[in-house]
Amino acid sequence: MAKKAPRRTAERILEVSLDLFNRFGEPNVSTTLISAELGISPGNLYYHYPAKDELINALFDRYERALDELLNASDGVRNVEDAWFFMHTLFELIWQYRFLYRDLNDLLSKNRRIETHFQGVLKRKTQAVKTLLDGMRHAGNLTIDTREVEATATSMVVVLTYWLSFEYVRAPRQALEPAHAQSALLRGAQHVLNLLMPYLEPGQRQHLQALAISYSSAANYPT
């Protein structure tokens, strides 16, 4: 049992670090604060993660693995209902690791590993969205010129990537608080899928509008 203690400590460090990064923003959280929150010595923390960047990279690795697993589900999207669920699930994952998006430009400027890996993340997100569009098109629920697919997929990924930043600018005192998470995620999913409105078949367009109204009412926010 004693051999498992270091692993449990390392896991706990990651959990607490993720919580603090999400709450206060990664630049505002020091390793000293993380140690204090855990009730351990800075030396104990450094034993597991000798540098703050190693903490960030470990959390990013977790996010990347979860993201890739989720993106694989894009090949099962055939209609608006599927797309809504897929996008909302994607936003839930982004919310879970929201510090990456909240502090994205800062992280990219100082962490070469995240800079290079995030470029891959964008490519895989774009490919997943293109797969989603292709599945809906083959199911007869979407009519889109193949020449428009790349630009549409890119626009959707831009909203996915910067939605939380928009929410933060829109309401900095509330946007990244857990109490406002559900409405923020629903808004994000809605606005990503609204980019498909010109291409949806009439029945699918009406269904997307109905979903937006239904979820908006449930989350108690204006459309």
Secondary structure, DSSP 4 states (H G I P E B T S, - for coil): -GGGHHHHHHHHHHHHHHHHHHHH-GGG--HHHHHHHHT--HHHHHHH-SSHHHHHHHHHHHHHHHHHHHHGGGGG--SHHHHHHHHHHHHHHHHHTHHHHHTHHHHHHH-HHHHHHHHHHHHHHHHHHHHHHHHHHHTTSB---HHHHHHHHHHHHHHHHHHHHHHHHH-TTTTTSGGGHHHHHHHHHHHHHHTTGGGB-HHHHHHHHHHHHHHHHHHT---
